[in-house]
Amino acid sequence: MSYVDQIVSRFGSLVSLSRATGKPYSTVKSWKDRGSIPDEHKPDVLAAARQHAIALGPEDFFPTPTEGLPTAAR
């Protein structure tokens, strides 16, 4: 699960994250598809999390050290 998947999960869905941040659904979906949130959008996601009392901090925007590695390399 990517860090974006984890953030989306905390908001409940792509639609919820889209509404909370005021970003178009297609933008939020592209973050999920790409597996990363562009740096310029991260402050908006953090602000939306604070506004909706969702536990989220800057550290949640960094992938885990093994993310994207083949299973044998983990």
C-alpha contacts under 8 A as a table, 3 or more apart, distances in Angstrom:
res1	aa1	res2	aa2	distance
1	M	5	D	5.94
1	M	6	Q	6.91
1	M	67	E	7.85
2	S	5	D	5.11
2	S	6	Q	6.47
2	S	35	G	6.09
2	S	63	P	6.68
2	S	67	E	6.91
3	Y	6	Q	5.03
3	Y	7	I	6.28
3	Y	35	G	7.32
3	Y	36	S	7.45
3	Y	60	D	6.73
3	Y	61	F	6.26
3	Y	62	F	6.74
3	Y	63	P	5.43
3	Y	64	T	7.56
4	V	7	I	5.04
4	V	8	V	6.08
4	V	31	W	7.05
4	V	32	K	5.80
4	V	35	G	5.83
4	V	36	S	5.97
4	V	37	I	6.98
4	V	61	F	7.58
5	D	8	V	5.09
5	D	9	S	6.04
5	D	32	K	6.51
5	D	35	G	7.70
6	Q	9	S	4.99
6	Q	10	R	6.37
7	I	10	R	5.14
7	I	11	F	6.56
7	I	56	L	7.77
7	I	60	D	7.59
8	V	11	F	5.19
8	V	12	G	6.13
8	V	13	S	5.58
8	V	14	L	5.98
8	V	17	L	6.42
9	S	12	G	4.85
9	S	13	S	6.09
10	R	13	S	7.97
10	R	54	I	6.83
10	R	55	A	7.78
11	F	14	L	7.75
11	F	16	S	5.95
11	F	17	L	5.61
11	F	49	A	7.77
11	F	54	I	7.18
12	G	16	S	6.17
12	G	17	L	7.49
13	S	16	S	5.12
13	S	17	L	6.29
14	L	17	L	5.13
14	L	18	S	6.00
14	L	25	Y	7.02
14	L	28	V	6.53
14	L	29	K	6.67
15	V	18	S	5.01
15	V	19	R	6.14
15	V	25	Y	6.36
16	S	19	R	5.17
16	S	20	A	6.00
17	L	20	A	5.07
17	L	21	T	6.06
17	L	28	V	7.30
17	L	45	V	7.96
18	S	21	T	5.42
18	S	22	G	5.75
18	S	23	K	5.09
18	S	24	P	5.96
18	S	25	Y	5.29
18	S	28	V	6.00
19	R	22	G	5.07
19	R	23	K	6.79
19	R	24	P	7.93
20	A	23	K	7.97
20	A	45	V	7.99
20	A	48	A	5.52
20	A	49	A	7.88
20	A	52	H	7.84
21	T	44	D	6.02
21	T	45	V	5.95
21	T	47	A	7.98
21	T	48	A	5.55
23	K	27	T	6.43
23	K	28	V	6.80
24	P	27	T	5.28
24	P	28	V	6.62
25	Y	28	V	5.18
25	Y	29	K	6.00
26	S	29	K	5.00
26	S	30	S	6.10
27	T	30	S	5.13
27	T	31	W	6.54
28	V	31	W	5.13
28	V	32	K	6.57
29	K	32	K	5.12
29	K	33	D	6.13
30	S	33	D	4.93
30	S	34	R	5.89
31	W	34	R	5.19
31	W	35	G	5.78
31	W	36	S	5.30
31	W	37	I	5.19
31	W	38	P	7.70
32	K	35	G	4.96
32	K	36	S	6.66
32	K	37	I	7.87
37	I	41	H	6.64
37	I	42	K	6.61
37	I	61	F	7.87
38	P	41	H	5.60
38	P	42	K	6.72
39	D	42	K	5.32
39	D	43	P	7.86
40	E	43	P	6.94
41	H	44	D	5.38
41	H	45	V	6.49
42	K	45	V	5.08
42	K	46	L	6.20
42	K	61	F	7.90
43	P	46	L	5.07
43	P	47	A	6.06
44	D	47	A	5.06
44	D	48	A	6.10
45	V	48	A	5.10
45	V	49	A	6.17
46	L	49	A	5.06
46	L	50	R	6.28
46	L	56	L	6.66
46	L	57	G	6.78
46	L	58	P	7.59
47	A	50	R	5.13
47	A	51	Q	6.14
48	A	51	Q	5.00
48	A	52	H	6.15
49	A	52	H	5.19
49	A	53	A	5.89
49	A	54	I	4.67
49	A	55	A	6.78
49	A	56	L	6.27
50	R	53	A	5.03
50	R	54	I	6.03
50	R	55	A	7.51
50	R	56	L	7.68
51	Q	54	I	7.74
56	L	60	D	6.41
57	G	60	D	5.58
57	G	61	F	7.72
58	P	61	F	5.73
58	P	62	F	7.91
59	E	62	F	5.91
60	D	63	P	7.73
63	P	67	E	6.21
64	T	67	E	5.30
66	T	69	L	5.53
66	T	74	R	5.95
69	L	73	A	6.17
69	L	74	R	6.68
70	P	73	A	5.45
70	P	74	R	6.87
71	T	74	R	5.41
